[in-house]
């Protein structure tokens, strides 16, 4: 009898190869052929829901973010080009100001050199005049010293000649000594 009741129970139910006699799944339930239709149905429902969520919510938001980013990038590139142009203009203005400053510095330096040269020329002219005046005074003093030296040489030569003649035992006449010294001094 027991077999009859058990057979009646199995006859009323579809026998599943994926479930054992205790109702537990045998093997991998995803691969059970009895459940494939149910899994495909829920897979299609899930994919349709995901598609509508992506198409209606996520993708428009992503597209707006990308468009906003593109606009920001375009604005930043335009601002960078504008700043680059301004920097180039500023660099040109700086170079021009630097060139002007160098030219002005050279003009000031040249003017200072000219002023210094003029002052130096004046100082040299004044020094040359003083040197010329002192040279003239020195020439005059040298001429006076030379004249007095010649007189002294003549006097010393006469005295020496008289002393030599006297030392040799002779007596010299002053007129002869004077004429001999004068002849010798003439050359």
C-alpha positions as a Python dict, from the first residue, in 0.01 Angstrom:
ca = {
    (1, 'X'): (0, 0, 0),
    (2, 'X'): (267, 220, 70),
    (3, 'X'): (373, 199, -282),
    (4, 'X'): (31, 293, -401),
    (5, 'X'): (18, 608, -198),
    (6, 'X'): (362, 703, -299),
    (7, 'X'): (277, 641, -661),
    (8, 'X'): (-35, 849, -629),
    (9, 'X'): (162, 1138, -489),
    (10, 'X'): (408, 1125, -770),
    (11, 'X'): (137, 1091, -1023),
    (12, 'X'): (-30, 1414, -907),
    (13, 'X'): (294, 1614, -921),
    (14, 'X'): (532, 1665, -1204),
    (15, 'X'): (850, 1494, -1115),
    (16, 'X'): (1143, 1739, -1114),
    (17, 'X'): (1491, 1613, -1174),
    (18, 'X'): (1634, 1919, -1001),
    (19, 'X'): (1479, 1851, -660),
    (20, 'X'): (1536, 1547, -444),
    (21, 'X'): (1271, 1373, -234),
    (22, 'X'): (1325, 1618, 53),
    (23, 'X'): (1265, 1934, -164),
    (24, 'X'): (1632, 2039, -179),
    (25, 'X'): (1794, 2143, -506),
    (26, 'X'): (2027, 1895, -662),
    (27, 'X'): (2325, 2045, -844),
    (28, 'X'): (2317, 2400, -976),
    (29, 'X'): (1962, 2536, -993),
    (30, 'X'): (2058, 2779, -1271),
    (31, 'X'): (2121, 2485, -1500),
    (32, 'X'): (1803, 2298, -1420),
    (33, 'X'): (1605, 2252, -1740),
    (34, 'X'): (1272, 2271, -1557),
    (35, 'X'): (1344, 2629, -1443),
    (36, 'X'): (1491, 2775, -1765),
    (37, 'X'): (1164, 2933, -1882),
    (38, 'X'): (1113, 3106, -1548),
    (39, 'X'): (1475, 3233, -1546),
    (40, 'X'): (1450, 3362, -1904),
    (41, 'X'): (1128, 3548, -1819),
    (42, 'X'): (1285, 3727, -1521),
    (43, 'X'): (1602, 3793, -1720),
    (44, 'X'): (1404, 3971, -1992),
    (45, 'X'): (1205, 4172, -1732),
    (46, 'X'): (1528, 4273, -1555),
    (47, 'X'): (1701, 4375, -1881),
    (48, 'X'): (1399, 4582, -1990),
    (49, 'X'): (1392, 4761, -1652),
    (50, 'X'): (1768, 4826, -1668),
    (51, 'X'): (1736, 4952, -2026),
    (52, 'X'): (1459, 5198, -1933),
    (53, 'X'): (1648, 5318, -1623),
    (54, 'X'): (1963, 5375, -1829),
    (55, 'X'): (1783, 5527, -2130),
    (56, 'X'): (1552, 5757, -1932),
    (57, 'X'): (1761, 5853, -1627),
    (58, 'X'): (2130, 5764, -1634),
    (59, 'X'): (2228, 5830, -1996),
    (60, 'X'): (2062, 6176, -2016),
    (61, 'X'): (2241, 6276, -1696),
    (62, 'X'): (2572, 6145, -1830),
    (63, 'X'): (2513, 6327, -2159),
    (64, 'X'): (2440, 6654, -1977),
    (65, 'X'): (2753, 6612, -1762),
    (66, 'X'): (2962, 6544, -2074),
    (67, 'X'): (2810, 6846, -2252),
    (68, 'X'): (2879, 7063, -1947),
    (69, 'X'): (3235, 6934, -1931),
    (70, 'X'): (3286, 7002, -2301),
    (71, 'X'): (3154, 7356, -2253),
    (72, 'X'): (3383, 7409, -1954),
    (73, 'X'): (3680, 7275, -2148),
    (74, 'X'): (3598, 7500, -2445),
    (75, 'X'): (3564, 7802, -2215),
    (76, 'X'): (3890, 7717, -2039),
    (77, 'X'): (4072, 7679, -2372),
    (78, 'X'): (3936, 8015, -2491),
    (79, 'X'): (4036, 8177, -2160),
    (80, 'X'): (4383, 8019, -2184),
    (81, 'X'): (4428, 8151, -2539),
    (82, 'X'): (4317, 8495, -2424),
    (83, 'X'): (4560, 8485, -2131),
    (84, 'X'): (4836, 8362, -2364),
    (85, 'X'): (4773, 8655, -2599),
    (86, 'X'): (4775, 8896, -2303),
    (87, 'X'): (5099, 8740, -2178),
    (88, 'X'): (5257, 8781, -2521),
    (89, 'X'): (5144, 9146, -2530),
    (90, 'X'): (5284, 9198, -2181),
    (91, 'X'): (5611, 9035, -2284),
    (92, 'X'): (5635, 9263, -2589),
    (93, 'X'): (5564, 9566, -2369),
    (94, 'X'): (5828, 9446, -2122),
    (95, 'X'): (6084, 9396, -2399),
    (96, 'X'): (6008, 9744, -2536),
    (97, 'X'): (6037, 9900, -2189),
    (98, 'X'): (6363, 9713, -2134),
    (99, 'X'): (6501, 9833, -2469),
    (100, 'X'): (6394, 10191, -2387),
    (101, 'X'): (6557, 10167, -2044),
    (102, 'X'): (6880, 10036, -2197),
    (103, 'X'): (6884, 10317, -2453),
    (104, 'X'): (6817, 10573, -2181),
    (105, 'X'): (7090, 10421, -1962),
    (106, 'X'): (7335, 10437, -2251),
    (107, 'X'): (7239, 10800, -2318),
    (108, 'X'): (7287, 10887, -1950),
    (109, 'X'): (7620, 10703, -1942),
    (110, 'X'): (7736, 10881, -2259),
    (111, 'X'): (7630, 11217, -2116),
    (112, 'X'): (7819, 11141, -1794),
    (113, 'X'): (8127, 11035, -1995),
    (114, 'X'): (8107, 11356, -2197),
    (115, 'X'): (8075, 11567, -1881),
    (116, 'X'): (8365, 11384, -1717),
    (117, 'X'): (8574, 11420, -2031),
    (118, 'X'): (8496, 11793, -2044),
    (119, 'X'): (8592, 11832, -1677),
    (120, 'X'): (8904, 11625, -1737),
    (121, 'X'): (8998, 11837, -2040),
    (122, 'X'): (8949, 12152, -1831),
    (123, 'X'): (9158, 12006, -1549),
    (124, 'X'): (9428, 11897, -1795),
    (125, 'X'): (9434, 12241, -1957),
    (126, 'X'): (9463, 12405, -1614),
    (127, 'X'): (9734, 12155, -1512),
    (128, 'X'): (9919, 12216, -1842),
    (129, 'X'): (9904, 12591, -1782),
    (130, 'X'): (10035, 12549, -1427),
    (131, 'X'): (10308, 12313, -1550),
    (132, 'X'): (10403, 12558, -1825),
    (133, 'X'): (10420, 12843, -1574),
    (134, 'X'): (10629, 12636, -1333),
    (135, 'X'): (10850, 12516, -1621),
    (136, 'X'): (10910, 12878, -1724),
    (137, 'X'): (10996, 12970, -1365),
    (138, 'X'): (11222, 12664, -1343),
    (139, 'X'): (11395, 12755, -1671),
    (140, 'X'): (11452, 13107, -1540),
    (141, 'X'): (11587, 12971, -1210),
    (142, 'X'): (11806, 12721, -1396),
    (143, 'X'): (11939, 13000, -1618),
    (144, 'X'): (12021, 13210, -1311),
    (145, 'X'): (12185, 12912, -1140),
    (146, 'X'): (12379, 12834, -1456),
    (147, 'X'): (12497, 13196, -1484),
    (148, 'X'): (12606, 13209, -1120),
    (149, 'X'): (12763, 12864, -1155),
    (150, 'X'): (12962, 12982, -1453),
    (151, 'X'): (13082, 13282, -1258),
    (152, 'X'): (13173, 13058, -968),
    (153, 'X'): (13345, 12810, -1200),
    (154, 'X'): (13543, 13093, -1354),
    (155, 'X'): (13642, 13222, -1011),
    (156, 'X'): (13731, 12872, -888),
    (157, 'X'): (13922, 12803, -1210),
    (158, 'X'): (14124, 13126, -1169),
    (159, 'X'): (14197, 13050, -805),
    (160, 'X'): (14291, 12691, -887),
    (161, 'X'): (14518, 12799, -1174),
    (162, 'X'): (14691, 13054, -952),
    (163, 'X'): (14736, 12790, -679),
    (164, 'X'): (14876, 12533, -925),
    (165, 'X'): (15122, 12788, -1072),
    (166, 'X'): (15225, 12890, -723),
    (167, 'X'): (15262, 12525, -621),
    (168, 'X'): (15487, 12465, -918),
    (169, 'X'): (15702, 12747, -801),
    (170, 'X'): (15604, 13009, -1044),
    (171, 'X'): (15437, 13341, -1017),
    (172, 'X'): (15141, 13384, -1239),
    (173, 'X'): (15005, 13706, -1364),
    (174, 'X'): (14634, 13758, -1293),
    (175, 'X'): (14572, 13887, -1646),
    (176, 'X'): (14729, 13578, -1803),
    (177, 'X'): (14534, 13344, -1574),
    (178, 'X'): (14209, 13526, -1655),
    (179, 'X'): (14273, 13511, -2031),
    (180, 'X'): (14374, 13139, -2011),
    (181, 'X'): (14060, 13047, -1809),
    (182, 'X'): (13838, 13252, -2045),
    (183, 'X'): (13990, 13079, -2355),
    (184, 'X'): (13945, 12739, -2200),
    (185, 'X'): (13583, 12805, -2101),
    (186, 'X'): (13493, 12918, -2451),
    (187, 'X'): (13589, 12584, -2578),
}
